[in-house]
Amino acid sequence: MPKIIAILNGKGGVGKTTTAVNLAAQFGKQKKVLLVDADIQGSASWWVGRNQNDMGFDLSQETNPQLLSDLRKIKGYDLVVVDTPPALQSEALATVVAIADYLVLPTPPAAMDLAVLVETVKTAVVPVKIPHRVLLTKVDMRSVGEAIEAQNTLQRLGIPACKAFIRAYKAHERAALEGVAITQWRGKNAKEAESDYRRVADELQRDWRK
C-alpha cells in the first residue's frame, strides 16, 4: 500500500497547493507518486493542466469522500500526496485525515496565520493522533527572525515543525503560471526555491524512518 501524505490547513492562501505540487515533484524524483487534488477549488489541477509536460508525478482530481476513503487500495504508487480543501468542517478533509499516514501543515509565520494553524492542529490533528509537522511557508528573507520565533512558539506549544522552511520567491508564482513544478522552472531564484523543497522532503523522509 502507498504511504498517504495529506497537506492541510483550515485557512486558504498559506501555500498549501504550492507545497502539495512541489513536494509531489520532489518525491517523484525517487518514487512513483500520485497527487490527489481533493480541493473543490481545483488549484492543483489548474496548475498541472496548464502544461502537458511530465511533472514527475500523476494527478487525480477527486472530492468525493467515499472515493477518497479508498485511496489505500490504490496500486502502483509508493506515495500519495493529497491537497485537501481549506475547510476544517469538510467531509473530504476528514476522510483524508482519517486514512493518512502523515500530515504536513503549511503556514506563513505571521501571528494571525499561526493562530489559525494552532486551531487546525487542535481541531483536526490532535484527535486523530497522526504524525505531523508544520511547514513554515512564504518566509521573507528580510525577517527570518519571524520564522525562527514562530518555530520556537510551536515548540513551546508541543507542535512539531520542520527545521527547513520555504522562502518567499516570485519563482513559485511564475512556475505555477507556466504549469511546472519548481524542480522544472529555470528562472530567477529557481535553484534556491527548489533547494527549500528538497530540504523539506529530506527532513520529512528522515522523520518517517524514525
C-alpha positions in Angstrom: 0.0 0.0 0.0 1.2 3.5 -0.7 2.1 6.0 2.1 -0.5 8.7 2.2 0.6 12.3 3.0 -2.1 14.9 3.4 -1.3 18.6 3.1 -3.8 20.6 5.1 -4.7 23.9 6.8 -8.0 25.4 7.7 -7.1 28.7 6.0 -6.6 29.4 2.4 -3.7 31.4 0.9 -1.0 29.7 3.0 0.9 27.9 0.3 -1.0 24.6 0.6 -1.3 23.8 -3.1 2.2 25.1 -3.8 3.5 22.7 -1.1 1.5 19.8 -2.4 2.6 20.2 -6.0 6.3 20.8 -5.2 6.6 18.1 -2.7 5.0 15.6 -5.1 7.5 16.7 -7.7 10.4 16.4 -5.3 9.4 13.0 -4.1 8.7 12.0 -7.7 12.4 12.0 -8.4 12.8 8.7 -6.5 9.3 7.4 -6.0 6.1 6.7 -8.0 3.9 9.5 -6.8 0.2 10.3 -7.2 -1.0 13.8 -6.4 -4.7 13.8 -5.5 -6.5 17.2 -5.8 -9.3 16.9 -3.2 -9.9 20.7 -3.0 -13.1 21.7 -4.7 -11.3 24.8 -6.0 -9.1 22.5 -8.1 -6.0 24.7 -7.8 -3.5 21.8 -8.2 -5.4 20.5 -11.3 -5.4 24.0 -12.8 -1.6 24.2 -12.2 -0.8 20.8 -13.7 -3.3 21.3 -16.5 -1.5 24.5 -17.8 1.3 22.4 -19.3 1.3 18.9 -20.8 4.9 18.3 -19.6 5.6 15.4 -17.2 6.0 16.9 -13.8 7.3 13.7 -12.2 4.0 12.6 -10.7 0.5 11.6 -11.8 -2.6 13.7 -10.9 -6.1 12.7 -10.0 -8.9 15.2 -9.1 -11.3 13.7 -6.6 -13.5 15.4 -4.0 -16.0 12.6 -3.3 -15.3 11.4 0.3 -16.5 7.9 -0.4 -13.9 7.5 -3.2 -11.2 9.3 -1.2 -11.7 6.7 1.5 -10.4 4.1 -0.9 -7.0 5.7 -1.5 -5.3 3.0 0.5 -6.4 0.4 -2.1 -4.6 2.2 -5.0 -1.8 0.1 -6.5 1.2 1.1 -8.4 2.3 4.0 -6.3 4.8 4.4 -3.5 3.4 7.7 -2.2 0.1 9.6 -2.5 0.1 13.3 -1.7 -3.3 14.8 -1.1 -4.1 18.5 -1.5 -7.0 19.0 0.9 -9.7 21.7 1.0 -9.1 24.6 3.3 -12.2 23.9 5.4 -12.0 22.1 8.7 -15.6 21.0 8.5 -15.1 19.4 5.1 -16.1 15.8 4.9 -13.4 15.3 2.2 -10.8 16.7 4.6 -12.0 14.5 7.5 -11.9 11.4 5.2 -8.4 12.0 4.1 -7.0 12.8 7.5 -8.6 9.5 8.8 -6.6 7.4 6.4 -3.4 9.5 6.2 0.0 8.2 7.5 1.4 11.7 7.9 0.2 15.3 7.8 2.1 18.4 6.6 0.6 21.7 7.7 1.9 24.7 5.7 1.6 28.2 7.2 3.2 31.6 6.9 4.9 32.6 10.2 2.7 35.7 10.8 0.9 35.7 14.1 -2.6 35.6 12.6 -1.7 32.7 10.4 -0.1 30.8 13.3 -3.2 31.3 15.4 -5.4 29.6 12.7 -2.8 26.9 12.3 -2.8 26.1 16.0 -6.6 25.8 16.0 -6.3 23.5 13.0 -3.9 21.3 14.9 -6.2 21.2 17.9 -9.3 20.6 15.9 -8.2 18.3 13.1 -4.9 16.7 14.0 -4.5 16.0 17.8 -7.8 14.0 18.0 -6.6 11.5 15.3 -3.1 11.2 16.7 -1.4 11.1 13.3 2.3 12.0 12.9 2.6 15.6 11.6 4.8 18.6 11.1 4.1 22.3 10.5 6.0 23.7 7.5 6.6 27.5 7.5 6.0 29.0 4.1 6.3 32.4 2.4 9.1 33.3 4.7 10.5 36.8 4.0 14.3 36.6 4.0 14.4 40.1 5.3 12.8 38.9 8.5 14.0 35.3 9.1 13.8 36.1 12.8 10.0 35.9 12.5 10.2 32.3 11.2 12.6 31.3 14.0 10.3 32.9 16.5 7.3 31.0 15.0 9.3 27.7 15.2 10.1 28.4 18.9 6.4 29.2 19.6 5.3 26.0 18.0 7.9 24.1 20.0 6.6 25.6 23.3 3.1 24.5 22.3 4.3 21.0 21.7 3.6 21.2 17.9 6.4 19.7 15.8 7.7 21.9 13.0 10.1 21.3 10.1 13.5 22.9 10.7 13.6 23.7 7.0 11.2 26.4 5.7 10.1 27.7 2.3 11.3 31.2 1.4 9.1 33.6 -0.4 10.2 33.8 -4.1 8.3 35.1 -7.2 9.6 31.8 -8.7 6.8 29.9 -7.1 4.1 32.0 -8.7 5.8 32.0 -12.0 6.3 28.3 -12.0 2.6 27.8 -11.3 1.6 30.2 -14.2 3.8 28.2 -16.5 2.3 24.9 -15.3 5.6 23.4 -14.0 6.9 22.4 -10.6 9.7 24.4 -9.1 12.0 21.5 -9.9 11.5 22.2 -13.6 11.5 26.0 -13.5 14.6 27.8 -14.8 14.1 31.5 -13.9 15.5 33.7 -11.2 15.9 32.1 -7.8 14.9 28.7 -9.3 17.7 26.8 -7.6 17.1 28.5 -4.2 13.4 27.8 -4.3 13.9 24.2 -5.4 16.5 23.6 -2.7 14.0 24.6 0.0 11.6 21.9 -1.0 14.5 19.4 -1.3 15.5 20.1 2.3 11.9 19.7 3.4 11.4 16.4 1.5 14.7 15.1 3.0 13.6 16.1 6.5 10.2 14.5 6.2 11.6 11.2 4.9 14.1 11.1 7.9 11.1 11.6 10.2 9.2 8.8 8.5 12.1 6.4 9.1 12.3 7.0 12.9 
